[in-house]
Amino acid sequence: MLEKSKVAFIGAGVMAEAVIRGLLGRKLLDPARIIASDVRPERGGELVERYAVGFSDDNCAAADGADVIVLSVKPQTLPQVMRALSGGVPGRALVISIIAGAKIDAIAEGLAHAAVVRSMPNTPAQIGRGVTVWTASAAVTEAQRSQAREILGALGMEVYVEEETYLDAATALSGSGPAYVFLFMEALTEAGIQLGFPPAVARQLVLQTVQGSSEYAGSSALDLGQLRNQVTSPGGTTAAALQSFEADGFREIVSRAVQAAHRRSIELGKGK
């Protein structure tokens, strides 16, 4: 679906680069069919050198003639970017937003263009191991949905949802989720250092424990509670640790944090 398409990235940050790297790595597009735009010429130079893609410091010039336009700017700059692009998006083009909190209606109105996909990737996408939740406006054709799947699939797993409300929930759960995991890993590493491990050793133990546990859970037919019980012997060391977690309200802490992220995603969508 993408082989003969021109794909323009409006904003050339980390996530835009991740998509470009994924598309080229999977040989879905030739570099000559990709162009990125950004206000930083030095950033453009980096992408041109690394991937041999096109670059422009003019968003309108980058979008001209594009079949797919990926909006990858910071949320606070989106209104001014849309004002500049309004009316200039090619009629046949698909617009894909990877901007947290930006609603489909706001993008469609801001660009005067109806075919919009809203998505929420996460940071493991930078190594092709992310998960991206997405939905589409009614104006997006089946062919364009296939294009969206290929582009977002270049970041890892892609999950389509019918209702846009799920995007705020996805932002709170999987979009922000890596930060929760990193915080837990940071705390676990610090606990290991307190037990006497050198920092490098504590970090290595934690990294491998988390990676191995995740891969084991993904390969198992058991649910997470059953897997936890496999590790927990009655009256043992793991049971003592889990009892401490539960006594301190670990589940409630996590739930409140995700709810806070969810509320903030909704607020961002309202421009707050």
C-alpha positions in Angstrom: 0.0 0.0 0.0 2.9 2.4 0.6 5.4 1.5 -2.1 4.4 4.3 -4.4 3.3 6.8 -1.7 4.9 10.0 -0.7 5.0 10.3 3.1 5.7 13.6 4.8 6.6 14.0 8.5 5.6 17.3 10.0 8.0 17.5 12.9 11.2 15.5 12.9 11.6 14.5 16.5 12.4 11.2 18.1 9.1 9.5 17.2 9.2 10.7 13.6 12.6 9.2 13.3 11.4 5.9 14.8 8.7 5.6 12.2 11.2 6.5 9.4 13.7 3.9 10.7 10.9 1.3 10.9 9.6 2.0 7.4 13.1 1.8 5.9 14.1 -1.2 8.0 11.1 -3.1 6.8 11.7 -1.9 3.2 8.1 -0.5 3.0 9.3 2.7 1.4 12.3 4.0 -0.6 14.0 6.9 1.2 13.3 9.1 -1.8 9.6 8.9 -1.0 10.0 10.2 2.5 10.4 13.9 3.5 10.5 15.4 7.0 10.1 19.1 8.0 11.3 20.8 11.1 12.2 24.3 12.2 15.7 23.0 13.1 17.9 22.7 10.0 20.5 20.8 12.0 17.9 18.1 12.8 17.2 17.8 9.1 20.8 17.3 8.4 20.9 14.4 10.8 18.0 12.6 9.2 19.4 13.2 5.7 22.8 11.8 6.7 21.4 8.8 8.5 18.5 7.8 6.2 18.9 9.7 2.9 15.4 11.1 3.2 14.3 14.5 2.0 14.1 17.5 4.3 12.5 20.9 4.3 12.1 23.7 6.9 8.8 24.6 5.3 5.8 22.4 6.5 3.7 23.4 3.5 6.4 22.4 1.0 6.9 19.1 2.7 3.1 18.3 2.6 2.8 19.3 -1.0 1.9 16.2 -3.1 2.0 13.9 -0.1 -0.2 10.8 0.1 0.3 10.5 3.8 1.1 13.3 6.3 2.3 12.3 9.7 1.8 15.0 12.4 4.6 14.5 14.9 5.1 17.9 16.5 4.8 18.8 20.2 1.2 19.3 21.4 1.7 22.9 22.2 2.9 23.8 18.7 0.1 21.9 16.9 -2.4 24.9 16.6 0.1 27.1 14.8 1.2 24.2 12.6 -2.4 23.5 11.6 -3.0 27.1 10.8 -0.1 27.2 8.4 -1.2 23.9 6.8 -5.0 24.6 6.7 -6.3 24.1 3.2 -3.0 23.0 1.9 -3.3 19.2 2.6 -3.8 17.3 -0.6 -7.4 16.1 -1.0 -6.4 12.5 -1.4 -4.0 12.5 1.6 -4.3 10.6 4.8 -3.3 12.5 8.0 -1.9 10.4 10.8 -1.4 12.1 14.2 0.9 10.7 16.8 0.4 13.7 19.1 -0.9 13.0 22.6 -4.3 14.5 23.4 -5.0 15.8 19.9 -8.6 14.9 18.9 -9.7 13.9 15.5 -12.3 16.6 15.2 -9.8 19.3 16.2 -7.3 18.1 13.6 -9.9 17.8 10.9 -11.2 21.3 11.6 -7.7 22.8 12.0 -6.5 21.3 8.7 -9.8 21.6 6.8 -9.3 17.9 6.0 -11.5 15.0 7.0 -9.4 11.8 6.6 -7.6 11.7 9.9 -6.1 8.8 12.0 -5.3 9.5 15.6 -2.8 7.2 17.3 -0.9 6.8 20.5 2.5 5.1 20.2 4.9 4.5 23.1 8.7 4.9 23.5 9.7 1.2 22.9 8.7 2.1 19.3 12.1 3.6 19.0 13.5 0.0 18.8 10.5 -1.4 16.9 9.0 -3.0 20.1 6.3 -0.5 20.8 2.5 -0.7 20.9 0.4 1.9 19.1 -3.3 2.2 19.6 -5.2 4.0 16.8 -8.6 4.9 15.4 -9.8 6.6 12.3 -12.4 9.2 11.2 -15.3 8.0 9.0 -13.7 9.7 6.0 -10.7 7.3 6.1 -11.0 4.7 3.3 -10.1 1.0 3.7 -7.0 1.6 1.5 -5.9 4.4 3.9 -6.5 2.2 6.9 -4.1 -0.3 5.3 -1.6 2.5 4.9 -2.0 3.4 8.6 -1.5 -0.2 9.7 1.7 -0.4 7.7 3.1 2.9 9.0 2.1 2.3 12.6 3.1 -1.3 12.4 6.7 -0.2 11.6 6.8 0.8 15.3 5.9 -2.6 16.6 2.4 -3.8 17.4 -0.6 -1.8 16.3 -4.0 -2.1 17.8 -7.1 -0.6 16.2 -10.1 0.6 18.3 -13.5 1.7 17.2 -14.0 4.5 19.7 -11.8 7.5 20.0 -12.3 7.7 23.8 -10.0 4.7 24.1 -7.1 6.9 22.9 -7.1 8.8 26.1 -7.1 5.5 28.0 -4.3 4.2 25.8 -2.3 7.4 26.5 -2.6 6.7 30.2 -1.9 3.0 30.1 0.5 2.1 27.3 1.6 5.6 26.1 2.8 6.7 29.6 3.3 3.1 30.7 7.0 2.8 29.9 7.7 5.6 32.4 5.9 3.6 35.1 8.0 0.6 34.4 11.2 2.7 34.4 10.3 4.2 37.7 9.7 0.7 39.2 13.0 -0.5 37.7 14.8 2.6 39.1 13.3 1.9 42.6 14.2 -1.8 42.4 17.8 -1.0 41.3 18.1 1.4 44.3 16.8 -1.3 46.6 19.5 -3.6 45.2 22.2 -1.0 45.9 20.9 -0.7 49.4 21.4 -4.5 49.8 25.1 -4.0 48.8 25.2 -4.7 45.1 27.4 -2.4 43.0 25.1 -0.1 40.9 26.1 -1.7 37.6 25.3 -5.2 38.9 22.0 -4.1 40.5 21.0 -2.5 37.2 21.9 -5.6 35.2 19.9 -7.9 37.6 16.9 -5.6 37.3 17.0 -5.2 33.5 17.2 -8.9 32.9 14.6 -9.7 35.5 12.1 -7.3 33.9 12.9 -8.3 30.4 12.8 -12.0 31.2 9.5 -11.7 33.1 7.9 -9.8 30.3 8.9 -12.3 27.7 7.9 -15.2 29.9 4.5 -13.7 30.5 4.1 -13.1 26.8 4.9 -16.8 26.0 2.7 -18.2 28.7 -1.0 -19.1 28.5 -1.4 -18.3 32.2 -2.8 -15.0 33.3 -0.6 -12.6 35.3 -2.1 -13.6 38.7 -1.3 -17.2 38.0 2.3 -16.4 37.0 2.7 -14.3 40.2 1.5 -17.3 42.2 4.0 -19.6 40.5 6.8 -17.5 42.0 5.2 -17.1 45.5 5.6 -19.9 48.0 3.5 -19.6 51.1 5.5 -18.1 53.9 8.5 -17.5 51.6 10.5 -14.5 50.7 8.3 -13.4 47.7 5.2 -13.7 49.9 6.8 -11.3 52.4 7.6 -8.8 49.7 4.1 -9.0 48.1 2.5 -8.6 51.6 4.5 -5.4 52.0 3.4 -4.1 48.6 -0.3 -4.9 49.4 -0.1 -3.3 52.9 1.2 -0.1 51.3 -1.6 0.0 48.7 0.5 -0.8 45.7 -2.4 -1.5 43.4 -4.3 1.6 44.5 -1.1 3.7 43.9 -0.8 2.4 40.3 -4.6 2.8 39.7 -4.5 6.5 40.9 -1.4 7.2 38.8 -3.0 5.9 35.6 -6.3 7.7 36.3 -4.2 11.0 36.8 -2.6 10.4 33.4 -6.0 9.7 31.9 -7.5 12.9 33.2 -4.5 14.9 31.9 -4.9 13.4 28.4 -8.5 14.5 28.4 -7.5 18.0 29.5 -4.8 18.2 26.8 -7.5 17.4 24.2 -9.5 20.3 25.5 -6.5 22.6 25.2 -5.9 23.0 28.9 
